[in-house]
Amino acid sequence: MKIYLNGQLMPTKCSNLLELIRHLALGDKRYAIEFNSRIIPKSRLEYTTISEFDRIEIIHAVGGG
């Protein structure tokens, strides 16, 4: 299936947001997810299924000073 990730159409075999985060190796990083215009809490990632052409925005925090 194909999804929009940060505005780019891409193929994925992931069935939920937690699988996508693991696939992108973001597990130990600070991030926020917008899924079809809704912010998804990390506690709901496993239960949020991905469907064809869903729009997912992932924003990760960058430290520095």
HUCORPE-V506216 format. One record per run of one state. SS is the DSSP state (H for helix, E for strand, L for the rest). FROM is the first residue (numbers start at 1). TO is the last residue. If there is no record, write none. Layout:
# HUCORPE-V506216
ss=SS from=FROM to=TO
ss=SS from=FROM to=TO
This chain:
# HUCORPE-V506216
ss=L from=1 to=1
ss=E from=2 to=5
ss=L from=6 to=7
ss=E from=8 to=11
ss=L from=12 to=15
ss=E from=16 to=16
ss=H from=17 to=23
ss=L from=24 to=30
ss=E from=31 to=35
ss=L from=36 to=37
ss=E from=38 to=40
ss=L from=41 to=41
ss=H from=42 to=47
ss=L from=48 to=48
ss=E from=49 to=49
ss=L from=50 to=54
ss=E from=55 to=60
ss=L from=61 to=65
